[in-house]
Amino acid sequence: MHPLLRIALAGVILALIILFVTTTFVPPPAAEFERARQYFSEDEIATGLRYSFQRRLFFWAGTALEIGLLMALVATGAARRLADRFGLWVGYRGKPDAGGRTWKERTIAFARWLAVLALMGSTYIVLHELLQFPINVGRFYHNRAWELTERPFLDWLGEYGLALLVTAVIEAIAGVGLFLLLRWFPRTWYLLGTAGVAALAFLFAFLQPVLIAPLFNTFTPLSESQFARDPKWAGFEDKVRTLTAKAGLTIDKVYVADASRQGTHTNAYFSGLGATQSIVLYDTLLKEHPPDEVESILGHEIGHWIHRHIINGILLGALAALVGLIVLDRILHWFIGRAPVYLSRLSDPAGLPLILLLGTLGAWVVAPVENAVSRHFERQADAASLNLAGMPREFIAAEKRLVRVNKSNVVPTSWNVWLFATHPSAVDRIEMAKGWRE
């Protein structure tokens, strides 16, 4: 193994150990506790800390196994040996196509290359799930122990299998598309890949509310849901129309998702593009919160719409993808003919674990920037909620209730905010609302 590769792998392991220790065991500063005590009880603070600490252990166990598997496949040469073995099975020689081949010979060579790629991908998925499944089962029973879900294990298992299938299909499309670009456009693949990332992201955002989300939940228009018959929610549709009119938007329907079948978690979200744009409220949210608080939360979701956060997020992601793919191109070229992967060309199926490893590590590198952008978007949506609904008291009450129901950590350390937080802390959001009121 090249000395530079040894140093890089050792650096990755050391960095992950440091991040594990700092994000899991370093306590929040005393000043954060003092801020939180103004709005939350000692029991609520302690509950959020215990729950987040335990969740973090599951997270880091899964991360260690995922990165460890990829590093093992790459560093030990196992990826190269697997690709060669699969090549023998299907008759693929692993060399660039020679000129002068007939159309039939080129088609056969392409099919064999694709078969090796599919076998490499399938092998990784199987190994990945063998390692991750016990941890995911642990997460399920952990939520049961915290009374965050009452669903039977078999019900969870069926949905887990469905999610795995959907994810595998999406990843297969993206992975095959990437390797086709590497095979057919080895000099400009990263430019075409950036365009492909943006196109797939827009397509996913458009289709997710109508094609993917309904696989896991039932979505009912609020006016046709069980809550429409509850006097508590009488006139709420009028409030929705008032909010959207203030924002200059036209929203045909607000949907209610039967999230209670999965657990007690309360949430609302904005998704879709164009004709599929929608706002979704969890039924648990409507059961736990009074109408004024839900109106404030709805204003937040409309804020995402006002500021075009989905489109802006995709465009920023495409810019990050361009930089990442250029770096990936340089690294893949470096590994051609070099241990331990010995790539024969950029599209060598043996490079799949290497690409997955680099993509995983790249995601860690950009996570602080991505999360900072996300927190900025969330603050914009919070401000829009306050300006549209004009209910800071209800905004604050909703934040407090969300913390209690979801057992949120209200005293995250700076490390955890920097690396993991996609939203401002509950205390930050409450203080922003108080400042708006004042």
N, C-alpha and C positions, 0 to 999 in steps of 0.2 A: 504494500500500500504506500502511496506517495506520502512523504512527510507532511505536506500541506494538508492533505486529507485527514491525517491523524490529528493534527492540531485543530482543524475545524471541528471534527467530531468531539474531541475532548472539550473544546470551547462550548459546543452546544450542550453537552451534558452538564458542565459546570454552571452555565447560565440558567438552565432549567432547575438545577438544585437551589441556586440562589433565589430564583423567583418563587419556587415552592416554599422555601423557608420564610421569605419576607411577606408573601401574600397569605400565608396560613398561620404563622405563629407570632408575627410582630403585632403587638396590641395597638389599638387606636390611641392617639394622644389624649391626655386628660381634657384638653379644651373641647374635643369633639363630644365627649361624654357630657360636659356642661351644657353645650348647645342642645344636645338631644334631650336632656332632662327638662328643658323648658316645654317640651311638647309630648314627651312619652314617659311612661312609668319605668321604674327600674326593671320590672318584670318584662315589659315589652322590649326593652333594650337587650336584656339578657337572653330572651328567647330568640331574637333575631341573630345575636352573636352565636349562640349554640347551633342553630339550624344552618347558618351560612358556613360555619366551621366544618360541620359534618358534610355538607354538600361539597365543600372545597376538597375534602379528602377523596370523595368519589371522583371529582373532576381530575385531580392530579393523578390518581391511579389509572384512569382511562388514558390520560395524556401520556404517561410514562410507557404504558403498553403500546399505544399507537406509534409513538416516535421510536420506541425500542424495536418494534417489529420492522419498521422501515429501515432503520439504521442497520439492523442485523441482515436484512436482505441485500442491502447495498454493500456494506463494509466487508462481509464475509465472502462476497462473490456468489451468494446463493441466487441472486437475480439472474446472473449470467448463466449459471448452471441450469436453472429452471427453463430459461428461454431456449437453451440449446437442447434440452431434453424434449421440450414440447416441439421444437423444430424437427427433431428426429421422428416424432410420432406422426407429424403431418407432412413430412417431406420438404420442409422449408430449410434452405441452406443458409439463410441469413446474410446473403451478399447483395449489394445493390444490383438492380436489374441491368443486365447487359443489353447493349444496343443490338438491333437486328432481330429481336425475338418476334415471333408471330403473335397476333392478337390473342390466340388461344393460350399460348405459353405465358404471356404477360398476365392474363386473367387468372390462370391457375396459380402463378407465383403470388399474385395479389391476394387471392383467397387463402393461400397457405399462411401468408404474413398476417392476415386478419385473424385467422384461427389461432396463431400463436399469441397475438395480442389479447384475444378473448380469453384464452387459457390463463395468461398471466393475470389479467384482471379478475377472473373468477377465483383464482388461487388466493389472491390478496384478500378478496372479500371474505372468503371462507376463513382464512387465518385471522383476519381482523375480527370477525364475529365470534370466533372461538374464544378470543381474548376479551372482547368487550361485553358479550352477553351476560356473563356472571355479574359484572359491574352494573349493568343496566337492571338486572333483576334485583340487585342490592338497592339501587335507587328507588325501585318500585316499592319494595318493602320498607324502605326508609320513610317514604311519603305516607305509607300506611301507618307506620308507627307514630308519625306526627299528626295523624288524622287529617291529612290533606287529600286523601282519596279513600273511597270505600269500594272501588271497583274490584271484581274478582280477578284473580291472576290470569285465568284463561281469556277473559275479555281483554286485559292488557296485552297478553301474548299475541292475540289475533291482530290487534292494532299495531303492535311492534313489528310483526311480520309484514303487514301491509306497508308500513312506513319504510321498512328495509327494501321491499320490492320497488316502491316508487323511487326511493333514493338511488337504487342500483340502475334503474332505467335512465334517470337523469344523468347520473355520472357516466354511464356507458355512452350516451349521446355526446356528452362533452368530451370524454376521453377519446373516443374514436375520431371525433371531429378534429381534436388537437393532433393526433397522430397522422391523420390524412393530410393536414397542413404541413406537418414536418416531412412527410413523404413526397408530396407533390410540389411544395413551394419552400424548399430548404433555405432559400436566401431571404425571403420576405414573409415567412410564416408568422412572425411575431406581429407584423402590421395587420395581416389578415386575421390573426388570432384576436387582436384587440377589437377589431370590428365584430368578430364572432361573439366575443364576450358580451359586448354591448347589445347585440341583436338578441342573443339568448336571454339576457337579463330582462330586456323589454318584453320578449315573448313570455317569459315566466311570470313577470308581473301582471301581464294581461290575462294569462290563462289560470293563474293560481286560484283566484276566487271562484271560478266556474268549473274548473276541471280537477284540481287537486284537493282543495279544502273540503269540498262536499264528500270526498272519500272517507273523511274522518269525523265529520259533524254534519248535523242537519241545520240549515240556515232558514229561518222563518222571518218574513217581514214583521217588524214590531207591531204593525197594525193588525196582523193576523195571528199573533202569538198569544200564549196564555195570559200574558200581562195586559193585553188590550182589554180583557174583561175585568181587570182589577181596578176598582175605583181609584186606587192609589196612583195609577198611571193615566187617568183620564186627562185629556188635554195635552199629553206629552208630545204627541205628533205636531200640535200647533207650535209648541216651543222649539221643536226641531226645525220647522219651517222658518220660524223667526230667526233662529241662529244662522241658518244657511242663507237667508235673505240678506242679513247684515254682512255676511261674508261675500255676497255676490255670487253664490254658487247655487246650482240646482242639483239636489240629491233626491232621487225618486223614492228610495226606501232606505231605512236603517234596518239592519238585520240582527236577529238574535240567534246566537249559536248555543246549542245544547252542551255547553262545556261542562256542565255538572256531571255528565256521564264519565268524564275523565277525572274530575277532582273538584276541590273547593276553590281553586285559584280564580281570582277575579281579574278581568282585563277588558280592554276594548282596543280595537285597532282599525287602521285605515289601510285599504289595499286596493289593488287593481289599477288599470289605466283605461282612459277613454270610456267605452261602453260598459266596462266591468268594474269601474270605480265603485267602492262601497265602504260603508262604515259598519263595523260589526261590534255588537255588545254581547259579552258573555251573559248567559242567563244567571250565572252566579253573581254577577255585578248587579243585576236588577233585583235579585233577592236580598242582597246585603246592603245596598245603598238606597237612600231616599231619592226621589226624583230630582231635587235640586242639585245633589252631588253628581248624579248621572249626567245632568245637563252640563255641568262644569267639565266633566270628563269628555262628553261629546264635543264640547267646544275645543278641547285639546286636539281631538282627532280631526276636526275641521281645520284646525291650524296647520296640520300636516298637509292638508289639501291646498290651503291658501298658498303655502310656501313651496309647493311642488317638490316635496321632499323625496318622493320616490324617483322622479325623473332626475333631480339633482344628485341623488345618491348613486344612481346608475352611471351618470356621466363621470362623477368623481371616481367611481370604481373602475370605469374603463381607462381613465388616466393612470390609475395605480396599476392596472393590468398591463398597460403598455410598458411601464418601467419594469415590472416583474418579468414579463416575457422576454424583454431584451436581456436582462440578467440571466434568465434561464437559458437563452440561446448561447450566451458565452460559456456558461458552465457545461452545457451539453457538448459543445465543440471541444472543450478541454478534456472530456471523458472519452472522446473517440480514440480507440486503440490504447486506452490507459486503464490500468488496474484500479479497482477490482471489478469494474463493470464491463470494460473492453467493448464499448459501443462500436458497431461497424458503421453506423451512420446515425443521423439525428433521430430517425424513425425506428430504430432498433427496439423491438418490444422489451428487450432486457432493461431498457431505460425507464420503464413505467414506475417501478418502486423509487428510483432516483427522482423522477419528476414529482411523485407524490410527496416524498420527503422534503424536497425543496419548496413545494407549494405549502406544505404544513408549516415549515419554518418561516417562510415568507409571510404567512398569515400572522404569525407571532410578531414579526418585525413591524408590520403595518398596523397591528391592533391598537396601539396607543393613539395613533393618528385617526384611525377609523372611529374609535370610541369618542375621541374629542369632537369629531364632526357630528357624531350621533347625539352627543350631549348638547351641542349647539342647536341642532334641529329640535330637540326636545324642549329646550328653553324657549325657542321661537314659538313652538306649539303651546307651551304654557302661557306665554304672553298673549297669544291669540285667544286662548280660552278666557283669560281675565278680561280682555278688551271686548270680546263678543258677549260673554255671559254676564260680566260685571258682578261676579259673586265670589270675592276673595274668601269670605268666611266659609262658604260651601266648598271651595277649592281646598282649603286647609283641612276641613273635616274629611273630605274624600281621601286626601293623602294619609291622614291618620288611620282611617279605616282600612285602606289598602295595605298599610304596614301591618296592622293587626291580623287581617285575614290571611295575607300571604307570608307572614312571619319574616318580613324583610329586615335586613341589617341596616340600622339607621346610623351606625357609627363606622362606616368603612374607612380603612386606612388609605392614605394617599397612593400606596402601591396598588391596592385593589381598584381604586377609582381609575388610576392611570392604565391598568392592564385589562380590566374587565368591565367597567361600568359604562353601559350604553345610555344611561339616564342619570341626571343629577340626583344626588341623594335626597331622601324625603325631607331632611332638615333644610337643605338648600332650597328646595321648591317651596316649602312653607315660608321661609324667610323672604323669598322673592315675592310671594303673594302678600305678605304683610307689608313689604315695601311698596307694592302697588297700591294697596289700600291707603297707606299713609301719604 
